[in-house]
């Protein structure tokens, strides 16, 4: 499964506002609070803190990382939008 996700900050909390199935044409617009099994929160926190992009090589799969353990992504990148 290939997904793209867009996050925004609302009142000190991060929300996934939209995500797209890259293999198809589906775009989903929702406001979902960010939690650990929805994406690699460690990577997102790094990008938020530093303002720099991050990739899978910087965040290898670790047992305590629910998203990485569950989905075992082959590639992953997080890029600041602003």
C-alpha positions as CSV (number, residue, x, y, z in Angstrom):
1,X,0.0,0.0,0.0
2,X,1.4,3.4,-1.0
3,X,0.0,6.4,0.9
4,X,0.7,10.1,1.2
5,X,-0.4,12.0,4.3
6,X,-0.7,15.7,5.1
7,X,-0.5,16.9,8.7
8,X,-1.4,20.2,10.3
9,X,-1.1,21.7,13.8
10,X,-4.3,22.6,15.5
11,X,-4.3,24.0,19.1
12,X,-0.9,22.3,20.0
13,X,-1.9,18.9,18.6
14,X,-1.1,17.4,15.2
15,X,-3.8,16.0,12.9
16,X,-3.8,14.1,9.6
17,X,-6.0,16.2,7.5
18,X,-5.8,14.3,4.2
19,X,-4.3,11.2,2.8
20,X,-4.1,9.7,-0.7
21,X,-3.8,6.2,-2.0
22,X,-1.0,6.8,-4.5
23,X,-1.8,3.6,-6.4
24,X,-5.3,4.9,-7.2
25,X,-7.1,8.2,-7.5
26,X,-8.7,8.2,-4.1
27,X,-8.1,11.2,-1.8
28,X,-9.5,11.1,1.7
29,X,-10.2,14.3,3.6
30,X,-10.5,13.8,7.3
31,X,-9.3,15.3,10.5
32,X,-7.7,12.5,12.5
33,X,-5.6,13.0,15.7
34,X,-2.1,11.8,15.1
35,X,-1.2,8.6,17.0
36,X,1.6,6.1,16.9
37,X,0.1,3.4,14.6
38,X,-0.8,5.9,11.8
39,X,2.7,6.8,10.8
40,X,6.2,7.0,12.1
41,X,5.7,9.5,14.8
42,X,9.4,9.6,15.7
43,X,10.2,10.7,12.1
44,X,7.4,13.3,12.2
45,X,8.6,14.7,15.5
46,X,12.1,14.9,14.1
47,X,10.9,16.9,11.0
48,X,8.8,19.2,13.2
49,X,11.7,19.8,15.6
50,X,14.4,20.4,13.0
51,X,12.5,21.6,9.9
52,X,14.6,19.1,7.9
53,X,13.4,16.2,5.8
54,X,13.9,12.6,7.0
55,X,13.9,9.2,5.4
56,X,13.7,5.5,6.4
57,X,17.5,5.1,6.6
58,X,17.5,7.6,9.6
59,X,14.7,5.7,11.4
60,X,15.2,1.9,11.2
61,X,12.4,-0.5,12.3
62,X,12.4,-0.8,16.1
63,X,10.1,-3.0,18.1
64,X,8.7,0.0,20.1
65,X,7.7,1.8,16.9
66,X,4.2,0.5,16.2
67,X,3.8,1.9,12.7
68,X,7.2,0.6,11.5
69,X,6.7,-2.9,13.0
70,X,3.2,-3.2,11.6
71,X,3.7,-2.0,8.1
72,X,7.4,-2.7,7.5
73,X,7.7,0.1,4.9
74,X,10.3,-0.3,2.1
75,X,10.6,3.5,1.7
76,X,9.4,6.4,3.8
77,X,10.1,10.1,3.7
78,X,8.8,13.1,5.7
79,X,9.1,16.6,4.3
80,X,8.2,19.9,6.0
81,X,5.6,21.8,4.0
82,X,6.5,25.3,5.1
